[in-house]
Every structure is written in structure tokens, then in C-alpha cells.
Amino acid sequence: MAGIVPEQWSAAENGNASMTTKGSSRELRHGRTAHNMSSSSLRKKSDLRVIQKVPYKGLKEFLANLQEVILGTKLAILFPAIPVAIIGTYCGFSQSWIFGLSLLGLTPLAERVSFLTEQLAFYTGPTLGGLLNATCGNATELIIAILALTNNKVAVVKYSLLGSILSNLLLVLGTSLFCGGIANLRREQRFDRKQADVNFFLLLMGLLCHLLPLLFGYVANGETSADLIADMTLNLSRASSIVMLIGYIAYLVFQLWTHRQLFDAQDQEDEYDDDVAEEETAVIGFWSGFAWLVGMTLVIALLSEYVVATIEEASESWGLSVSFISIILLPIVGNAAEHAGAIIFAFKNKLDISLGVALGSATQIGLFVVPLTIIVAWILGIKMDLNFNVLETGSLALSIIITAFTLQDGTSHYMKGLVLLLCYIIIAICFFVDKLPQKQPNAIHLGHQLMNNAVNAIGQGVFSS
């Protein structure tokens, strides 16, 4: 989730979304998040002249909403993948085809959810709009994670959430800095470090919550049973998840109420003649937007169910490991619209928006979606912990540290982006060549116990001699 700038939506909060003055429109734009602004770069204006000639008011409103919601994006060409995926499940399509079509269908849906939350924010005001975005900003990842949990695919949940964080920190941010640096070779690129610092504090806290359960397996002695280690890890993970959610709530309060002025750099000068400045008023009504949002969420849930159900078959058919598909492919396809928007704004030298998208989404996944899935698994009676295993946790730790060092001076050039991209490529290759079978959620602790037993046995033999 990205920052909100400190302007009041006096007219919008009173329910008046039909303002026409430039000053009022300016106030409305100041309530937008970086997530919304990045997605807006992929939208296109709708031509409603033909629809206005329809004589029936109800039909006219429905067609206008259909035009704005379905055809109001440059990704509308991917919408046919949705019915094809649904039909394919009943017509005997191969599982790999259904998996691929479902991924393609999720791409425009994720962008449309961002559009609809922004439309609702025109009526609710910046604070409630920010809270709505905090809930729906990563709806695709959350829905996939919960559905995978209900199918007891804990490894897929961990892989997909880890992949979303790595994708935002290295791929999205790296591509944005690289493209922005190439496009602005003769201009110094600067950004406000204050919001980045807040995001890194939270990401490091989340990393601590991942490291401690992992270290339990190393500090245990040879007499400690694997069941006891697993129980300790599970209890620590659940307690840490509650702490992480408290930290995320505090982050929202900090961002939306007490220190909103720290995030005002994202809505830069309105001198830029771009799509963000042109988007001034709501184009659909509140209840229409709410109904479309519910409908889009249900379709996302359906396609996510297809993705979860067919990921193993797609892995076997394509010759790719489940870890590579979950960590690399799912985040790239599922967040393609958001990623493209961040890159577009980097081309325009608006790095605050690009950073708000990448770091805000990584923080939202790490401090909200991950602990929420732990709590949901707890409720469902599933033993899911924060131990993402050594390779995965190490990749997360190094990604956070490298990104923090990259952004420490508040300036950017293409070399920084290139390094982040190369780091992402290395991690992608690592999981591409990883052909090891999926590990059980706590299986790593057994390996640690065996290793400790061996070390103790060797030590006893040395000292006895």
C-alpha cells in the first residue's frame, strides 16, 4: 500500500462526486495512493457518445458502466481469457492450459480492482479510501493464499507470498530505476527517503519474525525432539503474526492520520500532462462500483481456485518446479498492471510513485497478507508457520538488505536498477534449477535435529579420545 498525501476531500466526503472546478479536482487527486496512480497509467478514456443515444435510462447506465469497467483499460484484450478458462474446465482442456488462461485472466482483474477501489474512494474520502486500498490492494495474492490453504498446499502459499515480496523489491523497483535512469540520463533523479525508511523498518521487523522460527532448528540440542521444535516454531509464528498485524495497523495509522505529510511527495506537480492529472472525477456511481468490486472479487476467487488446483499439473507439463512457478511466474503475471504503471512513472521521473508502489506492496504483503494467512490457517486447524526454509528466507533477507542499501542516499541512476534486476535474475535461476521435492511445512527441523545429533556424536568421540 502506498502513501496518502495530506489534503482534505471536503466535497467528496460530503458525497459530491460531480465537482467541476479545477481546485476541487485537485483535492480529489490528492487522496489517491501510489498503487492507484500506477494503475491509472494503463487506463484509457471511454467514448460514451454512442451510449448516450440509448433511450432507456437503466440500460444506458449499465452500458456506460460496462464501457468504463471492462473496456476502460489497455488490458481489456486479456478479458476473453476468463470465459475461455471457465469453459475449458468443462470441455476437457489440459490442466496446464487452464492454469495459463487463469493467470492471464487475473492480470486485468487485478488492475480493475484498483480502479474500482479508487472510484469508491471518491465517495468515501481519502482516509476510508486508503483503508479500502489497504484491504484490496493485494486481493489476488490474499485470495490465492487462502484457497491454497483450504487445499492444504502450505508450500504454495509460502512460495507465492515470498515471490510477491521479491518481485516488488527487486523486479518492479529494479526495472523502474533502470528504465527511469536510462530515460533521464541527463537529469538527476531524486526521491523522498522518508517513506522508504518507514517501509524498510517494517520489512526488517517482518524478516526478524521469519528468522527466529528458522533458527529454532539450529539452536536445539540433540535431545530435542522434532515434534517439540515444530510446536515451538508454530507457537512463535502465531504470536509473531499477531505482532506483525499490530505493526501493520500502526503503519496505517501513521500513514493515514498522524504523519500523512511524510507521504506528500508522491503526488508531484500537476504540471505533467499525463493520465493522472486528467482523472478528475468518479466515472461510475458508488453502488455500481461496489457491485462491480464484489463481482470482480468473485471472479478472482474462481480463477484463483483454478490456479491452485492446476499448479502441480502445470509444473509437470512445463517441466518447471512448483517453487519457480509460485515464486517467479505468479507474481509477475498477477501484478503485471501495477508493475507496468510503476515503470511508466519512472520514465516520467516520478520515482516517489514508483517507490510507493514497489515498497508499499512489499510491506503490505509482508506485514498484512503473510500474518493474516497464518491466522487463517490457525483458525482452519492447519499448521502453517513463518519458517520459509533456509533458501527462501535467505533470499528474502538479502533482497531487503540490498534494496535498503540501494535507496539509502535518496538518488537513483540506471546502475542501481540494473543491480536489483540482476539479483532477481540470480534468484530466479536458483529456483529454476531447484528440482528438489516440496518440503513439508516443518520437515526442515528434522534435518536440523539429525545434523545436531551428528555434530554431538563427533564431538563426544573427539573429547573421549
Disulfide bonds with the S-S distance in Angstrom:
none
